[in-house]
Amino acid sequence: MSGESVTLDLLKNKMAEFAKARDWDQFHSPRNLLLALVGEVGELSEIFQWKGEVPKGLPDWKEEEKVHLGEELSDVLLYLVRLSDICGVDLGKAALRKVELNALKYPVKNGSESM
């Protein structure tokens, strides 16, 4: 898969195939997927729980900590993509719309943006 562009549509299709092959569609209701997503966000939070503020790029983290972080971030993303698919929401379009709405809500002042 190296070199292949990863899109939300690719992830959506992979997750749909994965669930179908295992007969998991019956369990993938919006509620169940949301609860699974919340659980994964909790696991992601645990990674940072006692570290205090960490610098961008995580320079002091061990490689295995970064790998674990990647796994938990992926779990969150995959459940979010699956939830949006089951709910019939085009997540990419919804996210772009939200960025545009945020740009209107939080206009640039004095040539710089901060968040």
N, CA, C and O atoms as a Tinker XYZ file with bonds, in Angstrom:
   460  protein
     1  N      0.819000   -1.187000    0.000000    73     2
     2  CA     0.000000    0.000000    0.000000    64     1     3
     3  C      0.865000    1.254000    0.000000    63     2     4     5
     4  O      0.329000    2.353000   -0.139000    81     3
     5  N      2.158000    1.135000    0.148000    73     3     6
     6  CA     3.015000    2.320000    0.153000    64     5     7
     7  C      2.920000    3.038000   -1.187000    63     6     8     9
     8  O      2.866000    2.413000   -2.246000    81     7
     9  N      2.901000    4.365000   -1.114000    73     7    10
    10  CA     2.782000    5.156000   -2.322000    64     9    11
    11  C      1.346000    5.440000   -2.723000    63    10    12    13
    12  O      1.084000    6.381000   -3.471000    81    11
    13  N      0.412000    4.633000   -2.229000    73    11    14
    14  CA    -1.000000    4.826000   -2.553000    64    13    15
    15  C     -1.564000    5.953000   -1.694000    63    14    16    17
    16  O     -1.353000    5.988000   -0.481000    81    15
    17  N     -2.277000    6.862000   -2.327000    73    15    18
    18  CA    -2.896000    7.953000   -1.595000    64    17    19
    19  C     -4.031000    7.404000   -0.729000    63    18    20    21
    20  O     -4.851000    6.614000   -1.196000    81    19
    21  N     -4.068000    7.821000    0.507000    73    19    22
    22  CA    -5.113000    7.366000    1.418000    64    21    23
    23  C     -6.170000    8.454000    1.516000    63    22    24    25
    24  O     -5.904000    9.555000    1.996000    81    23
    25  N     -7.357000    8.135000    1.060000    73    23    26
    26  CA    -8.472000    9.073000    1.101000    64    25    27
    27  C     -9.517000    8.574000    2.084000    63    26    28    29
    28  O     -9.493000    7.416000    2.502000    81    27
    29  N    -10.428000    9.456000    2.446000    73    27    30
    30  CA   -11.534000    9.032000    3.307000    64    29    31
    31  C    -12.378000    7.972000    2.608000    63    30    32    33
    32  O    -12.875000    7.050000    3.255000    81    31
    33  N    -12.546000    8.097000    1.289000    73    31    34
    34  CA   -13.314000    7.088000    0.549000    64    33    35
    35  C    -12.637000    5.728000    0.598000    63    34    36    37
    36  O    -13.308000    4.707000    0.746000    81    35
    37  N    -11.316000    5.703000    0.475000    73    35    38
    38  CA   -10.588000    4.436000    0.570000    64    37    39
    39  C    -10.786000    3.815000    1.944000    63    38    40    41
    40  O    -11.065000    2.620000    2.051000    81    39
    41  N    -10.644000    4.614000    2.993000    73    39    42
    42  CA   -10.846000    4.098000    4.356000    64    41    43
    43  C    -12.285000    3.619000    4.556000    63    42    44    45
    44  O    -12.523000    2.571000    5.156000    81    43
    45  N    -13.232000    4.395000    4.050000    73    43    46
    46  CA   -14.647000    4.028000    4.171000    64    45    47
    47  C    -14.904000    2.669000    3.517000    63    46    48    49
    48  O    -15.562000    1.807000    4.099000    81    47
    49  N    -14.383000    2.489000    2.316000    73    47    50
    50  CA   -14.583000    1.228000    1.597000    64    49    51
    51  C    -13.883000    0.067000    2.288000    63    50    52    53
    52  O    -14.437000   -1.029000    2.379000    81    51
    53  N    -12.671000    0.299000    2.774000    73    51    54
    54  CA   -11.938000   -0.754000    3.490000    64    53    55
    55  C    -12.696000   -1.172000    4.757000    63    54    56    57
    56  O    -12.803000   -2.361000    5.059000    81    55
    57  N    -13.217000   -0.189000    5.489000    73    55    58
    58  CA   -13.961000   -0.496000    6.719000    64    57    59
    59  C    -15.260000   -1.236000    6.407000    63    58    60    61
    60  O    -15.641000   -2.155000    7.134000    81    59
    61  N    -15.937000   -0.844000    5.338000    73    59    62
    62  CA   -17.178000   -1.519000    4.944000    64    61    63
    63  C    -16.895000   -2.969000    4.558000    63    62    64    65
    64  O    -17.628000   -3.875000    4.956000    81    63
    65  N    -15.834000   -3.188000    3.785000    73    63    66
    66  CA   -15.444000   -4.553000    3.396000    64    65    67
    67  C    -15.062000   -5.385000    4.618000    63    66    68    69
    68  O    -15.449000   -6.548000    4.732000    81    67
    69  N    -14.309000   -4.787000    5.518000    73    67    70
    70  CA   -13.856000   -5.457000    6.735000    64    69    71
    71  C    -15.051000   -5.918000    7.568000    63    70    72    73
    72  O    -15.102000   -7.064000    8.016000    81    71
    73  N    -16.012000   -5.011000    7.771000    73    71    74
    74  CA   -17.202000   -5.339000    8.568000    64    73    75
    75  C    -18.061000   -6.390000    7.879000    63    74    76    77
    76  O    -18.550000   -7.315000    8.527000    81    75
    77  N    -18.247000   -6.254000    6.573000    73    75    78
    78  CA   -19.076000   -7.207000    5.831000    64    77    79
    79  C    -18.480000   -8.608000    5.867000    63    78    80    81
    80  O    -19.204000   -9.585000    6.057000    81    79
    81  N    -17.171000   -8.714000    5.687000    73    79    82
    82  CA   -16.507000  -10.023000    5.669000    64    81    83
    83  C    -16.654000  -10.747000    7.008000    63    82    84    85
    84  O    -16.608000  -11.976000    7.057000    81    83
    85  N    -16.830000   -9.998000    8.078000    73    83    86
    86  CA   -16.943000  -10.584000    9.409000    64    85    87
    87  C    -18.384000  -10.612000    9.922000    63    86    88    89
    88  O    -18.632000  -10.991000   11.067000    81    87
    89  N    -19.334000  -10.206000    9.068000    73    87    90
    90  CA   -20.746000  -10.129000    9.429000    64    89    91
    91  C    -20.960000   -9.206000   10.634000    63    90    92    93
    92  O    -21.754000   -9.504000   11.527000    81    91
    93  N    -20.247000   -8.096000   10.640000    73    91    94
    94  CA   -20.344000   -7.138000   11.741000    64    93    95
    95  C    -21.318000   -6.006000   11.466000    63    94    96    97
    96  O    -21.574000   -5.196000   12.358000    81    95
    97  N    -21.870000   -5.924000   10.265000    73    95    98
    98  CA   -22.812000   -4.844000    9.972000    64    97    99
    99  C    -23.961000   -4.814000   10.972000    63    98   100   101
   100  O    -24.472000   -3.750000   11.321000    81    99
   101  N    -24.355000   -5.991000   11.424000    73    99   102
   102  CA   -25.456000   -6.074000   12.385000    64   101   103
   103  C    -25.144000   -5.339000   13.692000    63   102   104   105
   104  O    -26.059000   -4.923000   14.403000    81   103
   105  N    -23.865000   -5.179000   14.007000    73   103   106
   106  CA   -23.459000   -4.520000   15.249000    64   105   107
   107  C    -23.109000   -3.052000   15.048000    63   106   108   109
   108  O    -22.967000   -2.306000   16.018000    81   107
   109  N    -22.970000   -2.634000   13.787000    73   107   110
   110  CA   -22.507000   -1.281000   13.505000    64   109   111
   111  C    -23.654000   -0.287000   13.376000    63   110   112   113
   112  O    -23.845000    0.332000   12.329000    81   111
   113  N    -24.406000   -0.147000   14.449000    73   111   114
   114  CA   -25.435000    0.890000   14.511000    64   113   115
   115  C    -24.738000    2.204000   14.864000    63   114   116   117
   116  O    -23.635000    2.189000   15.410000    81   115
   117  N    -25.363000    3.327000   14.561000    73   115   118
   118  CA   -24.746000    4.599000   14.939000    64   117   119
   119  C    -24.388000    4.668000   16.425000    63   118   120   121
   120  O    -23.304000    5.128000   16.784000    81   119
   121  N    -25.285000    4.218000   17.272000    73   119   122
   122  CA   -25.029000    4.260000   18.721000    64   121   123
   123  C    -23.818000    3.421000   19.100000    63   122   124   125
   124  O    -22.944000    3.883000   19.833000    81   123
   125  N    -23.764000    2.193000   18.603000    73   123   126
   126  CA   -22.651000    1.317000   18.947000    64   125   127
   127  C    -21.321000    1.863000   18.441000    63   126   128   129
   128  O    -20.305000    1.788000   19.132000    81   127
   129  N    -21.336000    2.410000   17.236000    73   127   130
   130  CA   -20.110000    2.975000   16.688000    64   129   131
   131  C    -19.673000    4.215000   17.467000    63   130   132   133
   132  O    -18.480000    4.420000   17.691000    81   131
   133  N    -20.623000    5.032000   17.874000    73   131   134
   134  CA   -20.294000    6.205000   18.675000    64   133   135
   135  C    -19.674000    5.789000   20.007000    63   134   136   137
   136  O    -18.673000    6.364000   20.433000    81   135
   137  N    -20.258000    4.801000   20.658000    73   135   138
   138  CA   -19.709000    4.347000   21.938000    64   137   139
   139  C    -18.316000    3.753000   21.767000    63   138   140   141
   140  O    -17.450000    3.955000   22.619000    81   139
   141  N    -18.093000    3.028000   20.684000    73   139   142
   142  CA   -16.760000    2.486000   20.402000    64   141   143
   143  C    -15.771000    3.624000   20.156000    63   142   144   145
   144  O    -14.628000    3.572000   20.612000    81   143
   145  N    -16.221000    4.655000   19.429000    73   143   146
   146  CA   -15.381000    5.816000   19.162000    64   145   147
   147  C    -14.987000    6.513000   20.465000    63   146   148   149
   148  O    -13.825000    6.873000   20.653000    81   147
   149  N    -15.944000    6.700000   21.352000    73   147   150
   150  CA   -15.672000    7.338000   22.642000    64   149   151
   151  C    -14.655000    6.506000   23.439000    63   150   152   153
   152  O    -13.755000    7.058000   24.072000    81   151
   153  N    -14.804000    5.198000   23.403000    73   151   154
   154  CA   -13.843000    4.327000   24.084000    64   153   155
   155  C    -12.438000    4.495000   23.530000    63   154   156   157
   156  O    -11.466000    4.538000   24.285000    81   155
   157  N    -12.334000    4.590000   22.217000    73   155   158
   158  CA   -11.019000    4.768000   21.586000    64   157   159
   159  C    -10.432000    6.137000   21.905000    63   158   160   161
   160  O     -9.219000    6.257000   22.080000    81   159
   161  N    -11.272000    7.176000   21.983000    73   159   162
   162  CA   -10.782000    8.498000   22.378000    64   161   163
   163  C    -10.246000    8.429000   23.807000    63   162   164   165
   164  O     -9.250000    9.076000   24.132000    81   163
   165  N    -10.904000    7.648000   24.655000    73   163   166
   166  CA   -10.411000    7.447000   26.020000    64   165   167
   167  C     -9.037000    6.791000   26.026000    63   166   168   169
   168  O     -8.154000    7.197000   26.782000    81   167
   169  N     -8.856000    5.780000   25.186000    73   167   170
   170  CA    -7.552000    5.118000   25.101000    64   169   171
   171  C     -6.488000    6.079000   24.587000    63   170   172   173
   172  O     -5.350000    6.057000   25.057000    81   171
   173  N     -6.850000    6.919000   23.627000    73   171   174
   174  CA    -5.930000    7.932000   23.120000    64   173   175
   175  C     -5.568000    8.916000   24.227000    63   174   176   177
   176  O     -4.408000    9.304000   24.362000    81   175
   177  N     -6.548000    9.315000   25.011000    73   175   178
   178  CA    -6.318000   10.254000   26.113000    64   177   179
   179  C     -5.358000    9.689000   27.148000    63   178   180   181
   180  O     -4.540000   10.419000   27.708000    81   179
   181  N     -5.457000    8.394000   27.401000    73   179   182
   182  CA    -4.581000    7.768000   28.397000    64   181   183
   183  C     -3.109000    7.928000   28.045000    63   182   184   185
   184  O     -2.262000    8.026000   28.933000    81   183
   185  N     -2.807000    7.953000   26.759000    73   183   186
   186  CA    -1.408000    8.092000   26.330000    64   185   187
   187  C     -0.820000    9.414000   26.822000    63   186   188   189
   188  O      0.355000    9.478000   27.183000    81   187
   189  N     -1.634000   10.462000   26.834000    73   187   190
   190  CA    -1.172000   11.793000   27.212000    64   189   191
   191  C     -1.447000   12.125000   28.681000    63   190   192   193
   192  O     -0.981000   13.149000   29.181000    81   191
   193  N     -2.190000   11.278000   29.365000    73   191   194
   194  CA    -2.755000   11.617000   30.667000    64   193   195
   195  C     -1.754000   12.194000   31.664000    63   194   196   197
   196  O     -2.060000   13.202000   32.300000    81   195
   197  N     -0.603000   11.615000   31.823000    73   195   198
   198  CA     0.330000   12.054000   32.861000    64   197   199
   199  C      1.587000   12.683000   32.294000    63   198   200   201
   200  O      2.574000   12.844000   33.013000    81   199
   201  N      1.572000   13.041000   31.026000    73   199   202
   202  CA     2.772000   13.587000   30.394000    64   201   203
   203  C      2.858000   15.108000   30.491000    63   202   204   205
   204  O      3.906000   15.675000   30.181000    81   203
   205  N      1.793000   15.783000   30.910000    73   203   206
   206  CA     1.800000   17.239000   30.880000    64   205   207
   207  C      1.835000   17.703000   29.434000    63   206   208   209
   208  O      1.464000   16.961000   28.524000    81   207
   209  N      2.279000   18.924000   29.232000    73   207   210
   210  CA     2.403000   19.437000   27.863000    64   209   211
   211  C      3.596000   18.771000   27.196000    63   210   212   213
   212  O      4.641000   18.571000   27.814000    81   211
   213  N      3.424000   18.434000   25.939000    73   211   214
   214  CA     4.520000   17.826000   25.175000    64   213   215
   215  C      4.786000   18.688000   23.951000    63   214   216   217
   216  O      3.856000   19.250000   23.372000    81   215
   217  N      6.049000   18.795000   23.555000    73   215   218
   218  CA     6.358000   19.639000   22.388000    64   217   219
   219  C      5.907000   19.000000   21.086000    63   218   220   221
   220  O      5.793000   17.780000   20.969000    81   219
   221  N      5.661000   19.849000   20.129000    73   219   222
   222  CA     5.280000   19.419000   18.786000    64   221   223
   223  C      6.317000   18.432000   18.244000    63   222   224   225
   224  O      7.522000   18.640000   18.385000    81   223
   225  N      5.834000   17.369000   17.630000    73   223   226
   226  CA     6.731000   16.365000   17.068000    64   225   227
   227  C      7.130000   15.280000   18.059000    63   226   228   229
   228  O      7.725000   14.273000   17.674000    81   227
   229  N      6.805000   15.480000   19.332000    73   227   230
   230  CA     7.082000   14.506000   20.395000    64   229   231
   231  C      8.546000   14.045000   20.410000    63   230   232   233
   232  O      8.807000   12.842000   20.385000    81   231
   233  N      9.500000   14.976000   20.450000    73   231   234
   234  CA    10.911000   14.606000   20.328000    64   233   235
   235  C     11.432000   13.709000   21.456000    63   234   236   237
   236  O     12.385000   12.957000   21.252000    81   235
   237  N     10.828000   13.778000   22.625000    73   235   238
   238  CA    11.314000   12.988000   23.756000    64   237   239
   239  C     10.626000   11.627000   23.876000    63   238   240   241
   240  O     10.918000   10.869000   24.801000    81   239
   241  N      9.733000   11.314000   22.967000    73   239   242
   242  CA     9.006000   10.049000   23.044000    64   241   243
   243  C      9.823000    8.930000   22.422000    63   242   244   245
   244  O     10.546000    9.134000   21.447000    81   243
   245  N      9.695000    7.749000   23.002000    73   243   246
   246  CA    10.317000    6.553000   22.430000    64   245   247
   247  C      9.549000    6.149000   21.174000    63   246   248   249
   248  O      8.372000    6.473000   21.015000    81   247
   249  N     10.228000    5.447000   20.300000    73   247   250
   250  CA     9.599000    5.023000   19.041000    64   249   251
   251  C      8.355000    4.175000   19.304000    63   250   252   253
   252  O      7.348000    4.333000   18.613000    81   251
   253  N      8.410000    3.280000   20.292000    73   251   254
   254  CA     7.241000    2.432000   20.575000    64   253   255
   255  C      6.062000    3.252000   21.094000    63   254   256   257
   256  O      4.909000    2.877000   20.878000    81   255
   257  N      6.337000    4.367000   21.775000    73   255   258
   258  CA     5.250000    5.253000   22.217000    64   257   259
   259  C      4.590000    5.922000   21.011000    63   258   260   261
   260  O      3.369000    6.067000   20.965000    81   259
   261  N      5.399000    6.324000   20.045000    73   259   262
   262  CA     4.854000    6.949000   18.837000    64   261   263
   263  C      4.056000    5.947000   18.011000    63   262   264   265
   264  O      3.031000    6.299000   17.425000    81   263
   265  N      4.518000    4.707000   17.961000    73   263   266
   266  CA     3.778000    3.658000   17.239000    64   265   267
   267  C      2.432000    3.427000   17.913000    63   266   268   269
   268  O      1.404000    3.330000   17.242000    81   267
   269  N      2.440000    3.339000   19.243000    73   267   270
   270  CA     1.193000    3.152000   19.998000    64   269   271
   271  C      0.243000    4.325000   19.764000    63   270   272   273
   272  O     -0.958000    4.127000   19.580000    81   271
   273  N      0.778000    5.542000   19.772000    73   271   274
   274  CA    -0.031000    6.725000   19.489000    64   273   275
   275  C     -0.670000    6.619000   18.113000    63   274   276   277
   276  O     -1.858000    6.903000   17.956000    81   275
   277  N      0.108000    6.215000   17.118000    73   275   278
   278  CA    -0.420000    6.048000   15.766000    64   277   279
   279  C     -1.546000    5.041000   15.706000    63   278   280   281
   280  O     -2.524000    5.237000   14.984000    81   279
   281  N     -1.413000    3.954000   16.468000    73   279   282
   282  CA    -2.466000    2.934000   16.495000    64   281   283
   283  C     -3.753000    3.488000   17.088000    63   282   284   285
   284  O     -4.838000    3.247000   16.558000    81   283
   285  N     -3.639000    4.230000   18.185000    73   283   286
   286  CA    -4.837000    4.774000   18.830000    64   285   287
   287  C     -5.465000    5.886000   17.989000    63   286   288   289
   288  O     -6.690000    5.970000   17.901000    81   287
   289  N     -4.652000    6.730000   17.376000    73   287   290
   290  CA    -5.192000    7.741000   16.465000    64   289   291
   291  C     -5.928000    7.068000   15.309000    63   290   292   293
   292  O     -6.985000    7.534000   14.883000    81   291
   293  N     -5.368000    5.979000   14.810000    73   291   294
   294  CA    -6.000000    5.246000   13.709000    64   293   295
   295  C     -7.332000    4.652000   14.133000    63   294   296   297
   296  O     -8.297000    4.694000   13.371000    81   295
   297  N     -7.398000    4.100000   15.336000    73   295   298
   298  CA    -8.665000    3.555000   15.828000    64   297   299
   299  C     -9.747000    4.634000   15.850000    63   298   300   301
   300  O    -10.880000    4.394000   15.431000    81   299
   301  N     -9.390000    5.822000   16.340000    73   299   302
   302  CA   -10.345000    6.929000   16.395000    64   301   303
   303  C    -10.796000    7.305000   14.981000    63   302   304   305
   304  O    -11.990000    7.459000   14.723000    81   303
   305  N     -9.840000    7.451000   14.077000    73   303   306
   306  CA   -10.172000    7.818000   12.699000    64   305   307
   307  C    -11.069000    6.776000   12.041000    63   306   308   309
   308  O    -12.056000    7.121000   11.393000    81   307
   309  N    -10.726000    5.509000   12.207000    73   307   310
   310  CA   -11.495000    4.452000   11.540000    64   309   311
   311  C    -12.926000    4.370000   12.061000    63   310   312   313
   312  O    -13.859000    4.189000   11.279000    81   311
   313  N    -13.107000    4.501000   13.370000    73   311   314
   314  CA   -14.476000    4.504000   13.900000    64   313   315
   315  C    -15.234000    5.742000   13.433000    63   314   316   317
   316  O    -16.427000    5.654000   13.140000    81   315
   317  N    -14.571000    6.885000   13.358000    73   315   318
   318  CA   -15.227000    8.097000   12.884000    64   317   319
   319  C    -15.651000    7.962000   11.425000    63   318   320   321
   320  O    -16.761000    8.352000   11.060000    81   319
   321  N    -14.784000    7.420000   10.603000    73   319   322
   322  CA   -15.104000    7.194000    9.192000    64   321   323
   323  C    -16.264000    6.210000    9.063000    63   322   324   325
   324  O    -17.175000    6.426000    8.264000    81   323
   325  N    -16.233000    5.139000    9.839000    73   323   326
   326  CA   -17.303000    4.144000    9.779000    64   325   327
   327  C    -18.634000    4.744000   10.252000    63   326   328   329
   328  O    -19.675000    4.512000    9.636000    81   327
   329  N    -18.597000    5.505000   11.331000    73   327   330
   330  CA   -19.808000    6.145000   11.848000    64   329   331
   331  C    -20.401000    7.095000   10.815000    63   330   332   333
   332  O    -21.612000    7.099000   10.597000    81   331
   333  N    -19.560000    7.894000   10.182000    73   331   334
   334  CA   -20.082000    8.827000    9.174000    64   333   335
   335  C    -20.689000    8.069000    7.998000    63   334   336   337
   336  O    -21.706000    8.493000    7.449000    81   335
   337  N    -20.079000    6.959000    7.609000    73   335   338
   338  CA   -20.605000    6.150000    6.507000    64   337   339
   339  C    -21.971000    5.574000    6.877000    63   338   340   341
   340  O    -22.916000    5.657000    6.093000    81   339
   341  N    -22.072000    5.001000    8.047000    73   339   342
   342  CA   -23.339000    4.391000    8.486000    64   341   343
   343  C    -24.438000    5.448000    8.610000    63   342   344   345
   344  O    -25.612000    5.159000    8.377000    81   343
   345  N    -24.052000    6.673000    8.979000    73   343   346
   346  CA   -25.027000    7.756000    9.114000    64   345   347
   347  C    -25.318000    8.465000    7.792000    63   346   348   349
   348  O    -26.193000    9.329000    7.737000    81   347
   349  N    -24.600000    8.111000    6.733000    73   347   350
   350  CA   -24.825000    8.728000    5.438000    64   349   351
   351  C    -24.279000   10.136000    5.325000    63   350   352   353
   352  O    -24.806000   10.953000    4.570000    81   351
   353  N    -23.218000   10.427000    6.077000    73   351   354
   354  CA   -22.599000   11.748000    6.030000    64   353   355
   355  C    -21.295000   11.644000    5.252000    63   354   356   357
   356  O    -20.452000   10.797000    5.546000    81   355
   357  N    -21.136000   12.513000    4.258000    73   355   358
   358  CA   -19.873000   12.592000    3.526000    64   357   359
   359  C    -18.918000   13.389000    4.408000    63   358   360   361
   360  O    -18.969000   14.619000    4.438000    81   359
   361  N    -18.053000   12.686000    5.120000    73   359   362
   362  CA   -17.199000   13.309000    6.124000    64   361   363
   363  C    -16.247000   14.332000    5.515000    63   362   364   365
   364  O    -16.019000   15.388000    6.105000    81   363
   365  N    -15.696000   14.039000    4.362000    73   363   366
   366  CA   -14.793000   14.985000    3.709000    64   365   367
   367  C    -15.485000   16.296000    3.386000    63   366   368   369
   368  O    -14.965000   17.370000    3.687000    81   367
   369  N    -16.663000   16.209000    2.771000    73   367   370
   370  CA   -17.415000   17.423000    2.429000    64   369   371
   371  C    -17.864000   18.160000    3.692000    63   370   372   373
   372  O    -17.817000   19.389000    3.744000    81   371
   373  N    -18.297000   17.415000    4.704000    73   371   374
   374  CA   -18.729000   18.040000    5.960000    64   373   375
   375  C    -17.561000   18.761000    6.626000    63   374   376   377
   376  O    -17.738000   19.850000    7.171000    81   375
   377  N    -16.372000   18.166000    6.586000    73   375   378
   378  CA   -15.198000   18.783000    7.203000    64   377   379
   379  C    -14.789000   20.054000    6.453000    63   378   380   381
   380  O    -14.464000   21.065000    7.074000    81   379
   381  N    -14.808000   20.000000    5.118000    73   379   382
   382  CA   -14.476000   21.205000    4.347000    64   381   383
   383  C    -15.470000   22.319000    4.615000    63   382   384   385
   384  O    -15.088000   23.481000    4.748000    81   383
   385  N    -16.748000   21.963000    4.695000    73   383   386
   386  CA   -17.775000   22.967000    5.001000    64   385   387
   387  C    -17.518000   23.579000    6.371000    63   386   388   389
   388  O    -17.662000   24.788000    6.549000    81   387
   389  N    -17.136000   22.745000    7.342000    73   387   390
   390  CA   -16.881000   23.227000    8.694000    64   389   391
   391  C    -15.680000   24.172000    8.729000    63   390   392   393
   392  O    -15.699000   25.167000    9.454000    81   391
   393  N    -14.641000   23.872000    7.954000    73   391   394
   394  CA   -13.484000   24.767000    7.868000    64   393   395
   395  C    -13.927000   26.126000    7.306000    63   394   396   397
   396  O    -13.507000   27.173000    7.801000    81   395
   397  N    -14.769000   26.103000    6.279000    73   395   398
   398  CA   -15.267000   27.346000    5.694000    64   397   399
   399  C    -16.111000   28.133000    6.702000    63   398   400   401
   400  O    -15.983000   29.353000    6.802000    81   399
   401  N    -16.965000   27.437000    7.440000    73   399   402
   402  CA   -17.774000   28.106000    8.465000    64   401   403
   403  C    -16.895000   28.696000    9.558000    63   402   404   405
   404  O    -17.147000   29.803000   10.034000    81   403
   405  N    -15.858000   27.953000    9.956000    73   403   406
   406  CA   -14.936000   28.457000   10.979000    64   405   407
   407  C    -14.175000   29.688000   10.490000    63   406   408   409
   408  O    -13.898000   30.601000   11.267000    81   407
   409  N    -13.840000   29.707000    9.202000    73   407   410
   410  CA   -13.145000   30.872000    8.638000    64   409   411
   411  C    -14.027000   32.118000    8.719000    63   410   412   413
   412  O    -13.537000   33.223000    8.950000    81   411
   413  N    -15.325000   31.927000    8.530000    73   411   414
   414  CA   -16.255000   33.055000    8.659000    64   413   415
   415  C    -16.428000   33.455000   10.121000    63   414   416   417
   416  O    -16.494000   34.641000   10.441000    81   415
   417  N    -16.500000   32.483000   10.985000    73   415   418
   418  CA   -16.711000   32.725000   12.413000    64   417   419
   419  C    -15.481000   33.352000   13.071000    63   418   420   421
   420  O    -15.598000   34.180000   13.975000    81   419
   421  N    -14.306000   32.942000   12.602000    73   419   422
   422  CA   -13.049000   33.410000   13.179000    64   421   423
   423  C    -12.185000   34.038000   12.091000    63   422   424   425
   424  O    -11.208000   33.430000   11.653000    81   423
   425  N    -12.530000   35.243000   11.652000    73   423   426
   426  CA   -11.782000   35.861000   10.549000    64   425   427
   427  C    -10.355000   36.192000   10.983000    63   426   428   429
   428  O    -10.069000   36.353000   12.169000    81   427
   429  N     -9.467000   36.289000    9.988000    73   427   430
   430  CA    -8.081000   36.649000   10.233000    64   429   431
   431  C     -8.027000   38.111000   10.677000    63   430   432   433
   432  O     -8.664000   38.983000   10.085000    81   431
   433  N     -7.256000   38.350000   11.727000    73   431   434
   434  CA    -7.092000   39.721000   12.234000    64   433   435
   435  C     -5.613000   40.079000   12.179000    63   434   436   437
   436  O     -4.767000   39.293000   12.606000    81   435
   437  N     -5.306000   41.231000   11.668000    73   435   438
   438  CA    -3.921000   41.731000   11.616000    64   437   439
   439  C     -2.985000   40.766000   10.883000    63   438   440   441
   440  O     -1.808000   40.665000   11.229000    81   439
   441  N     -3.495000   40.066000    9.885000    73   439   442
   442  CA    -2.645000   39.226000    9.067000    64   441   443
   443  C     -2.159000   37.953000    9.713000    63   442   444   445
   444  O     -1.305000   37.276000    9.140000    81   443
   445  N     -2.662000   37.593000   10.879000    73   443   446
   446  CA    -2.228000   36.328000   11.503000    64   445   447
   447  C     -3.426000   35.627000   12.103000    63   446   448   449
   448  O     -4.417000   36.243000   12.494000    81   447
   449  N     -3.293000   34.309000   12.158000    73   447   450
   450  CA    -4.334000   33.485000   12.765000    64   449   451
   451  C     -3.747000   32.779000   13.973000    63   450   452   453
   452  O     -2.578000   32.393000   13.962000    81   451
   453  N     -4.525000   32.611000   14.987000    73   451   454
   454  CA    -4.102000   31.791000   16.126000    64   453   455
   455  C     -5.308000   31.026000   16.625000    63   454   456   457
   456  O     -6.446000   31.487000   16.537000    81   455
   457  N     -5.032000   29.847000   17.151000    73   455   458
   458  CA    -6.124000   29.011000   17.626000    64   457   459
   459  C     -5.731000   28.375000   18.911000    63   458   460
   460  O     -6.513000   27.622000   19.491000    81   459
